[in-house]
Amino acid sequence: MAALRFELQASGPHSAARAGRMITDHGEILTPVFMPVGTVGSVKAVTGQQLKEDIGASIILGNTYHLYLRPGLEVLEQAGGLHRFCGWDRPILTDSGGYQVFSLSGTRKITEEGVLFQSHIDGSRHLFSPEKVMDIQRIIGADIIMAFDECTPYPCEYGYAQRSMELTHRWLDRCFDRFGATRDKYGYTQNLFPIVQGSTFPDLRKQSCEYVSSKGAAGHAIGGLSVGEPEQELYDVCESCCSMLPADRPRYLMGVGTPWNILECIGRGVDMFDCVMPTRNGRNAMLFTSRGVINIDNKKWANDFSPIDEGIGCALSRNYSKAYLRHLVKSKEILALTIASVHNLAFYLYLVGEARKHIMAGDFEGWKREQVPLLQTRL
């Protein structure tokens, strides 16, 4: 089986936006791409059939931290890996757990060896080392596995950001050593992506881009963003990192973001995105649409019998009205969570698909300038 391949199909001419094609053993991924987050092997409130047919997802995420704790590695290995366990036959990417460890700041201890943390489920103590995280992700069986890193908070002092980045680089060496010493587990190729860190400091980001690029990996990720920094800082770091990372490998911006964040970062050279926002916000009555943002809980939608968003190619978005979805939300009906989550994910996939069309046509930048203020409109 072959390692991940990336073909650049179009770029520019007036921005750094790119359209490409990633080929994995579980199928191809057209970029730019948004990847729905399936933290525990399930995209919340959404079935695998809906992910394929209504949303059009070509790749989903799983999370090392959560899957390690439950159902556990023994169950996943007996099942033949996460693909078979959850019935998903397309590519999967696993986050290494670094961000989850970052979020457990009150119950974890970072050392050179790794991170000692307490389970949020039962309080049991565990150690994640770079080697263990590689072994866990091998067993989970993702097509793309992420290096173990430390995610710094924002704001962050320069000295801490530098020490954290250097620790992440030492851990990266250990990740590659372990990854190289172990085999793909289920008969298909797994690919390791390193992660750029350095907070919002340009010189640290430059050092980190140079270091991870030297590893010759199949792709690269930009981490440590969307942790509270202003949007312009997000864009500036994203732009500088993309200008330094290899152009012939996919670039993954982790945990970002709103629809307008995604368009702005596509324009700066990012190929891959993930974020819990479409599902989390959907479960809390916020809908992203082609005309702007809707709080479906508001009374103004009570008698609006127009489709949620008929232009995006999703059956649920066309067939259910705003009034009906509001009724389900107010009634605390479980179906509301599914409709809102499927719609928001379908919209995100529609948006990156439209971005790809405009990149291929050569008019992305003008289209993006029209779209961003529209997407930010509160309806």
Helices and strands as residue ranges (DSSP letters): E 5-11, E 18-24, E 27-31, E 33-35, H 48-50, I 51-55, E 60-63, H 64-69, H 73-79, H 82-86, E 92-95, H 98-103, E 108-110, E 115-118, E 125-128, H 130-140, E 144-146, H 158-181, E 191-193, E 195-196, H 202-213, E 220-222, H 231-244, E 251-253, H 259-266, E 272-274, H 277-283, E 286-289, E 292-295, G 299-301, H 315-319, H 322-330, H 334-361, H 364-376
